[in-house]
Amino acid sequence: ERGSALVLAGAYPRGRLVRARSDDELRAAARDVELARVGWGIEDSSFMQVFATLFIPDGSREQWLEVSALQARTTSATNAVRFLETFAHIDVTDAAPEVRCPTLLLHSRDELRVPAENARELAALIPGAELVSLPSRNHILQADERAWPMFLDAVDDFLRRSAATA
């Protein structure tokens, strides 16, 4: 009711546990939570690096280490588990059609962590939403990849158009 425009990056309507269609998908979602419980914030934790590679599979080792260090510095294992559990249970399929402001969704076309079909599903649920598919496999875009300036240009253009119609 108060927003004049909405920009969503890497978004999805249903979390991993809600959208799981098989026992393997359910186990994979539960495994993330358990790995965070035992490996989050431990220096040189292989989980932290695995987690980083899920979000930036095309990143360099240096980028993975930077993301791992940032994750460990910015939240505790308890909070990481809470985030993963909460995100896995998200379901906005009933609320999304109620969005009434201009909405832009940006999503990496070949992302592994949140497959692009999830962004397409969310865009279809939000009336008039625009979806920009970016040429990347990364959930967290990196400044040195070609999708990054495309992301910035799309956001700038959308906000300019949204401001002009407000």
Rosetta blueprint (number, residue, H / E / L):
1 E L
2 R L
3 G L
4 S L
5 A L
6 L E
7 V E
8 L E
9 A E
10 G L
11 A L
12 Y L
13 P L
14 R E
15 G L
16 R H
17 L H
18 V H
19 R H
20 A L
21 R L
22 S L
23 D H
24 D H
25 E H
26 L H
27 R H
28 A H
29 A H
30 A H
31 R H
32 D H
33 V H
34 E H
35 L H
36 A H
37 R H
38 V H
39 G H
40 W L
41 G L
42 I L
43 E L
44 D L
45 S L
46 S H
47 F H
48 M H
49 Q H
50 V H
51 F H
52 A H
53 T H
54 L H
55 F H
56 I L
57 P L
58 D L
59 G L
60 S L
61 R H
62 E H
63 Q H
64 W H
65 L H
66 E H
67 V H
68 S H
69 A H
70 L H
71 Q H
72 A H
73 R H
74 T H
75 T L
76 S L
77 A H
78 T H
79 N H
80 A H
81 V H
82 R H
83 F H
84 L H
85 E H
86 T H
87 F H
88 A H
89 H L
90 I L
91 D E
92 V L
93 T L
94 D L
95 A L
96 A H
97 P H
98 E H
99 V L
100 R L
101 C L
102 P L
103 T E
104 L E
105 L E
106 L E
107 H E
108 S E
109 R L
110 D L
111 E L
112 L L
113 R L
114 V L
115 P L
116 A H
117 E H
118 N H
119 A H
120 R H
121 E H
122 L H
123 A H
124 A H
125 L H
126 I L
127 P L
128 G L
129 A L
130 E E
131 L E
132 V E
133 S E
134 L E
135 P L
136 S L
137 R L
138 N L
139 H L
140 I L
141 L L
142 Q L
143 A L
144 D L
145 E L
146 R L
147 A H
148 W H
149 P H
150 M H
151 F H
152 L H
153 D H
154 A H
155 V H
156 D H
157 D H
158 F H
159 L H
160 R H
161 R H
162 S H
163 A H
164 A H
165 T H
166 A L
